[in-house]
Amino acid sequence: MDDCFTILDRQRVLDGFLKLDRYAVRQRRFDGTETPTLHRDILVAAECVGVLLYDPLRDAVVLVEQARLVPVLMGLGAVQAEIVAGHIDPGDTPRSAADREVREETGCAILGEPERIAVALTSPGFNTERLHLYCALVDSTTAAGFYGLAAEHEDIRVLVLPYGQFVQWQADGRITNLFTLTAGLWLALNRDRLISSAAPPR
């Protein structure tokens, strides 16, 4: 049913840092009938990349901490623990964006080729954002300090968690970022393989 929407009109109603388009559409239902005209507001977002940094030799996860306004508005803690993430700039590939964001936010070097976890729409009900999610191996002993682009007023603190603590933070609600929770579920399924592959031959 790729042709289930008939677009009647589109207007750009917000054109700042966030871009919002308002559509008038008709939708063909599963039973073949058609809806009256519906109005849908769509947030036009950039492609983005997220990178779970894992050290299989030390069984540790490298996260970043940042203060976020939205959690405060929702009664949650301001400082959020998250995987590395950012926009894919025009002309970038997801892979080159992953390298850049990891370097800018943690100073770590990716070891080898990152493994793709998923390419997914983050909230297709109202948002065009598409996430390219990876796992990259790093040496967690090099992860420490404060990072972020001064031009964007970023204030990022690097955090290294033993895997068991990472799991506990997910279970007790300390981590609320969906990118991070999704990557954590993938790591739970693939952790043994990553550790085995990284172990030196006997």
C-alpha positions, -999 to 999 in steps of 0.1 A, spaced: 0 0 0 28 24 -9 2 46 -27 -22 48 3 -17 85 7 -29 113 -17 -10 145 -9 -33 175 -14 -12 203 0 21 209 19 31 241 37 63 249 56 50 263 89 83 264 108 117 269 91 143 274 119 166 249 136 136 226 135 116 224 103 79 216 103 57 208 73 19 207 75 3 183 50 -33 178 39 -38 142 28 -64 116 21 -56 80 31 -69 49 15 -79 24 43 -72 -13 43 -108 -20 33 -103 2 1 -124 32 13 -109 67 16 -107 90 46 -118 127 44 -90 152 43 -66 147 72 -40 172 84 -6 159 95 23 179 110 56 163 101 89 173 117 116 173 89 147 159 105 182 151 93 196 117 89 215 107 120 240 82 133 244 65 167 275 46 178 277 22 207 313 21 218 323 -13 233 357 -26 247 355 -64 245 389 -69 262 377 -51 293 339 -58 288 332 -21 292 309 4 274 319 40 267 290 65 270 287 102 270 269 124 295 252 156 285 227 180 302 194 179 283 165 203 286 137 179 276 142 155 305 141 184 330 107 195 315 95 159 320 106 157 356 137 136 349 173 142 356 190 167 334 223 147 328 216 118 305 239 89 298 238 81 261 257 65 232 275 88 208 251 103 183 248 132 158 236 144 125 249 132 91 261 163 74 255 169 37 281 150 17 289 127 46 282 89 46 269 73 78 303 57 83 322 90 80 297 107 103 302 79 128 340 85 128 335 122 132 310 120 161 331 95 180 362 117 177 343 149 186 324 135 215 349 110 231 384 114 215 384 76 210 397 59 179 375 33 164 393 -1 161 385 -19 129 352 -16 110 321 -7 129 293 -32 128 259 -20 116 231 -27 141 202 -13 123 188 15 100 155 26 115 130 54 116 130 67 151 94 80 152 76 76 119 43 89 132 55 125 129 92 126 123 114 120 92 145 112 113 163 80 102 190 65 125 220 46 113 230 26 144 265 10 148 286 -8 173 323 1 172 351 -14 192 374 9 212 401 8 238 382 21 269 415 30 287 417 60 263 382 72 271 381 101 296 377 138 298 354 165 284 345 170 248 321 187 224 322 215 198 327 249 213 309 265 184 278 245 193 283 250 231 285 213 236 294 201 271 301 164 270 316 142 297 329 107 287 318 78 309 332 43 310 309 16 325 316 -20 332 291 -41 312 273 -52 343 267 -16 354 255 -7 320 229 -35 322 219 -23 356 214 12 345 192 0 317 171 -21 341 166 5 367 156 33 343 188 54 347 192 52 309 161 67 291 176 74 257 160 50 231 191 49 209 211 37 239 185 11 250 182 -3 215 220 -6 212 221 -22 247 197 -49 236 218 -56 206 249 -58 227 233 -83 251 227 -106 221 261 -102 205 285 -96 235 298 -132 238 306 -132 201 325 -98 203 345 -110 233 354 -143 217 365 -125 185 387 -101 204 403 -127 226 440 -133 217 447 -168 203 460 -194 228 
